[in-house]
Amino acid sequence: MPEPSEHSLATGRRFDTVLIANRGEIAARIQRACRELGLKTVAICSEADRQAPYINTADSFLCIGPSIAGKSYLNPDAILLAARLTGAGAIHPGYGFLSENAAFADAVEKAGLIFIGPPASSIAIMGDKIAAKRAMMAAGVPCVPGPDTALPDDPASVERITFEIGYPVIVKAAGGGGGRGMRVVAKAEQLHEAIALTREEARKAFGSPSLYMEKFLQHPRHIEIQVICDDHGNAVWLGHRDCSMQRRHQKVVEEAPAPGIAPEIIQPVGMACVEACRQIGYRGVGTFEFLYEVGAFYFIEMNTRLQVEHPVTEMTSGVDIVRAQIKAAEGQVLELTQDGVTCDGHSFECRINAEDPDTFLPSAGVITRLALPEGPGIRVDTHIHAGYKVSPYYDSLIAKLIVHAPTRAQAMARMCEALAGTEIEGIATNIPFLRALFEDHAFARGETDIHYLEQWLKLRR
Ligand code: ADP
């Protein structure tokens, strides 16, 4: 039973129909949350996604363009037109695609619709990593050593900054994203060439040559803090996640809470994140990403959207993050206070990708057989079914396997079982690789750094 017209409690930002401007597992996940809240849904799709199951379960749907994302999921005009044609009152951008595009958020609100996300101004600040760093420093969030200003052009000033930070340093594009537009500089002889190369890359890839420099941390873990805020100055953090298991800066396995971090160390960081949200007038859900090394946290960026790995925090906090996000967009007062936030047990998420487990090359095609695991503490977020055609056009994520158990060791054992019970035939997946990883002793001990997975893969070759 959906909740009886709960959204009618909204304070001026009411809507009864949500257009979900995304695809895949997250489109299905958002649709479920909307239905539970008694909201109608509009699905949009590209030509490649016409057979997706969430198309049939939406109240209405529109095919908005060709398979190429640039002409469909990344086309703001097509999405706004679809909203107008279907009478949607709000747009949920999901993750990826237009979710962190300030101009899109602005266009949605200017069209008289609600953008289910933060104000465009917050997205713009966080999209410029220098502005983000400055805002974080002002709010008392610990940052990586290095100035919160763009790298100057003149070589002598650059050398002075580098000397103050000390080698190794990392040069990063202010507008960078997706792990691109950054370069590590180990010694002085490489400095000016590295800057010139990164500047050129940044100009081409992100349309801005603006760079900044910070200390390169050699063995950090990736720890992030989930926040949720309303429009009335209330903000809480829902705990932390460890996403250090990465390959080419892409997260593969995530867990909550991050193991081995004392509450008294993370507590002030969480509170500083909440304070930063208040200072920038943030609304909805967001994630502060940190590098963590020898007991200290260093902010690297904020993601102003729902994240792929949000379920692990849902499992440990008991909070439905998508539902809370929609309610915040409606202008409702946050139901939660910081004292009410708890962390129960341990959760892992595995990203099941349609890719070769050895070469990691994407694998497209028809799923001929599918068996998904079931049982206590097991959750699968997916849009696939037997007969589903995995398209070569998009990200290779086809399912998320999430487990929850009282302890980390039990959660690991449960994930081993869940992976063993997942059978996908017709395409290649990374399941064999994930199964091997969950047998690894160092991973089982916890606290491995962001380079661990790549090193582990090299040793296996
Ligand atoms: P993007 O927006 O492209 O994801 P981030 O700033 O989040 O960029 O950095 C991506 C990854 O690059 C981090 O997860 C980390 O592995 C590495 N990285 C970034 N900054 C540093 C740093 N100062 N020291 C060490 N590694 C870094």
Residues whose N, C-alpha, C, O or C-beta is under 5 A from the ligand:
A	BS01	ADP	V144 I170 G176 G177 G178 G179 R180 E214 K215 F216 L217 H249 I300 E301 I450
